[in-house]
Protein backbone atom coordinates (compact mmCIF):
# COMPACT_ATOMS: atom_id res chain seq x y z
CA UNK A 1 0.00 0.00 0.00
CA UNK A 2 1.56 3.30 -1.12
CA UNK A 3 1.32 6.71 0.40
CA UNK A 4 3.27 9.54 1.85
CA UNK A 5 5.13 9.35 5.09
CA UNK A 6 5.24 12.14 7.59
CA UNK A 7 8.67 13.48 8.54
CA UNK A 8 9.95 12.19 11.85
CA UNK A 9 9.58 14.69 14.68
CA UNK A 10 12.73 16.15 16.14
CA UNK A 11 13.53 14.49 19.40
CA UNK A 12 16.33 16.80 20.55
CA UNK A 13 15.43 20.37 21.59
CA UNK A 14 17.47 23.03 19.76
CA UNK A 15 18.92 25.88 21.80
CA UNK A 16 20.16 28.98 20.00
CA UNK A 17 23.09 30.57 21.82
CA UNK A 18 23.71 34.17 20.72
CA UNK A 19 26.98 35.18 22.38
CA UNK A 20 30.14 36.92 21.13
CA UNK A 21 32.58 35.56 23.73
CA UNK A 22 34.11 32.27 22.43
CA UNK A 23 34.87 30.89 25.91
CA UNK A 24 31.27 31.34 27.03
CA UNK A 25 30.00 29.82 23.76
CA UNK A 26 32.23 26.78 24.25
CA UNK A 27 31.15 26.35 27.88
CA UNK A 28 27.43 26.66 27.07
CA UNK A 29 27.59 24.47 23.96
CA UNK A 30 29.45 21.71 25.78
CA UNK A 31 27.04 21.77 28.71
CA UNK A 32 23.95 21.84 26.51
CA UNK A 33 25.18 18.96 24.35
CA UNK A 34 26.07 16.94 27.45
CA UNK A 35 22.52 17.42 28.76
CA UNK A 36 21.02 16.23 25.47
CA UNK A 37 20.26 19.51 23.71
CA UNK A 38 21.38 20.54 20.23
CA UNK A 39 23.24 23.87 20.54
CA UNK A 40 23.06 26.24 17.57
CA UNK A 41 25.58 29.08 17.86
CA UNK A 42 25.62 32.67 16.60
CA UNK A 43 28.46 35.07 17.43
CA UNK A 44 26.52 38.27 16.67
CA UNK A 45 22.96 39.56 16.53
CA UNK A 46 22.49 39.48 12.75
CA UNK A 47 23.63 35.86 12.57
CA UNK A 48 21.41 35.00 15.53
CA UNK A 49 18.34 36.55 13.91
CA UNK A 50 19.04 34.69 10.66
CA UNK A 51 19.40 31.36 12.46
CA UNK A 52 16.25 32.02 14.50
CA UNK A 53 14.28 32.60 11.30
CA UNK A 54 15.75 29.61 9.43
CA UNK A 55 15.62 26.89 12.04
CA UNK A 56 13.20 25.48 14.52
CA UNK A 57 14.51 26.84 17.80
CA UNK A 58 13.06 25.77 21.14
CA UNK A 59 14.98 28.15 23.39
CA UNK A 60 17.33 31.14 23.04
CA UNK A 61 20.21 32.01 25.34
CA UNK A 62 20.86 35.63 24.48
CA UNK A 63 23.71 37.95 25.44
CA UNK A 64 22.53 41.51 26.01
CA UNK A 65 25.79 43.28 25.03
CA UNK A 66 26.55 42.13 21.48
CA UNK A 67 28.77 44.05 19.06
CA UNK A 68 26.12 44.78 16.40
CA UNK A 69 22.57 44.55 17.82
CA UNK A 70 21.89 44.49 21.54
CA UNK A 71 19.98 41.57 23.01
CA UNK A 72 16.93 43.67 23.84
CA UNK A 73 16.50 44.61 20.17
CA UNK A 74 16.95 40.97 19.11
CA UNK A 75 14.24 39.94 21.55
CA UNK A 76 11.90 42.67 20.22
CA UNK A 77 12.45 41.51 16.64
CA UNK A 78 11.86 37.86 17.51
CA UNK A 79 8.58 38.79 19.21
CA UNK A 80 7.50 40.99 16.28
CA UNK A 81 7.97 37.97 13.97
CA UNK A 82 5.66 35.92 16.18
CA UNK A 83 8.36 33.77 17.75
CA UNK A 84 7.01 31.24 20.23
CA UNK A 85 10.32 30.89 22.07
CA UNK A 86 9.55 31.04 25.82
CA UNK A 87 9.45 34.47 27.42
CA UNK A 88 11.42 35.24 30.59
C-alpha positions in Angstrom: 0.0 0.0 0.0 1.6 3.3 -1.1 1.3 6.7 0.4 3.3 9.5 1.8 5.1 9.4 5.1 5.2 12.1 7.6 8.7 13.5 8.5 9.9 12.2 11.8 9.6 14.7 14.7 12.7 16.2 16.1 13.5 14.5 19.4 16.3 16.8 20.6 15.4 20.4 21.6 17.5 23.0 19.8 18.9 25.9 21.8 20.2 29.0 20.0 23.1 30.6 21.8 23.7 34.2 20.7 27.0 35.2 22.4 30.1 36.9 21.1 32.6 35.6 23.7 34.1 32.3 22.4 34.9 30.9 25.9 31.3 31.3 27.0 30.0 29.8 23.8 32.2 26.8 24.2 31.1 26.4 27.9 27.4 26.7 27.1 27.6 24.5 24.0 29.5 21.7 25.8 27.0 21.8 28.7 24.0 21.8 26.5 25.2 19.0 24.3 26.1 16.9 27.5 22.5 17.4 28.8 21.0 16.2 25.5 20.3 19.5 23.7 21.4 20.5 20.2 23.2 23.9 20.5 23.1 26.2 17.6 25.6 29.1 17.9 25.6 32.7 16.6 28.5 35.1 17.4 26.5 38.3 16.7 23.0 39.6 16.5 22.5 39.5 12.7 23.6 35.9 12.6 21.4 35.0 15.5 18.3 36.6 13.9 19.0 34.7 10.7 19.4 31.4 12.5 16.3 32.0 14.5 14.3 32.6 11.3 15.8 29.6 9.4 15.6 26.9 12.0 13.2 25.5 14.5 14.5 26.8 17.8 13.1 25.8 21.1 15.0 28.1 23.4 17.3 31.1 23.0 20.2 32.0 25.3 20.9 35.6 24.5 23.7 37.9 25.4 22.5 41.5 26.0 25.8 43.3 25.0 26.5 42.1 21.5 28.8 44.1 19.1 26.1 44.8 16.4 22.6 44.5 17.8 21.9 44.5 21.5 20.0 41.6 23.0 16.9 43.7 23.8 16.5 44.6 20.2 16.9 41.0 19.1 14.2 39.9 21.5 11.9 42.7 20.2 12.4 41.5 16.6 11.9 37.9 17.5 8.6 38.8 19.2 7.5 41.0 16.3 8.0 38.0 14.0 5.7 35.9 16.2 8.4 33.8 17.7 7.0 31.2 20.2 10.3 30.9 22.1 9.6 31.0 25.8 9.5 34.5 27.4 11.4 35.2 30.6 
